[in-house]
Amino acid sequence: MIRSIRTAAMLAVLPLLGGCGIKDRAEAVWERIPSALEEVPFLHQEENRPAVGAVYPPTVKAEPIFQADQAPAACKVFAHLLIWIPAEANGRGIAKVTAKEAMRWGADMMLIGRSRKAVKDMGLDFVYYGPEQPYNSHDNWRGWRFGYEEWINQGGWVTLGYDEWGKSDAWFREPLVIQAAFLRCQN
């Protein structure tokens, strides 16, 4: 009788103990699953180069900055763009696809501007607005005037800065539009 009570108690407690382990393992697996953005192929073909006046070879690293005055004096802005990010993206995925696009076109630095909720989910897209010729970012930054017609009609502001950029736990449930500029800082 005592043995069957002990067995019944163990059987009752076992699922509770096992459930904790299963939950921990499931959470660990979820952390290893990358944001869907990280696996997205590029949408642009070679004829859609962002810079009209300059062509650069690809780079192997593109550092993010969040204020124009953080760029070294030698950096040149060669692409103004709005980045459309689909819903359910995380900071890690956003950082990876943005850096991949920037490096593809020869940027070694990315100036990240403000972010807004997109009125419509456009998927992942990079929409370029020039400039026709690269210009010195340190002395001549032109501000976030490009794409204004599209930008002004979007939703509320979204915080996407140092604390969210590159972080897998920074989730954005709604689609976003991000202002960016690509810079070339090497000769």
Stockholm file with secondary structure:
# STOCKHOLM 1.0

chainA/1-187         MIRSIRTAAMLAVLPLLGGCGIKDRAEAVWERIPSALEEVPFLHQEENRPAVGAVYPPTVKAEPIFQADQAPAACKVFAHLLIWIPAEANGRGIAKVTAKEAMRWGADMMLIGRSRKAVKDMGLDFVYYGPEQPYNSHDNWRGWRFGYEEWINQGGWVTLGYDEWGKSDAWFREPLVIQAAFLRCQN
#=GR chainA/1-187 SS CHHHHHHHHHHHHHHHHHHHHHHHHHHHHHHHSCCGGGGCCCCCCGGGCSCSSCCCCCCSCCEEESSGGGSCTTCEEEEEEEEEECTTEEHHHHHHHHHHHHHHTTCSEEEEEEEEECSSCCCSEEEECCCSSCEEHHHHCCCSCTTHHHHTTSCSEECCSTTTTTCTTCEECSCEEEEEEEEECCC
#=GC SS_cons         CHHHHHHHHHHHHHHHHHHHHHHHHHHHHHHHSCCGGGGCCCCCCGGGCSCSSCCCCCCSCCEEESSGGGSCTTCEEEEEEEEEECTTEEHHHHHHHHHHHHHHTTCSEEEEEEEEECSSCCCSEEEECCCSSCEEHHHHCCCSCTTHHHHTTSCSEECCSTTTTTCTTCEECSCEEEEEEEEECCC
//
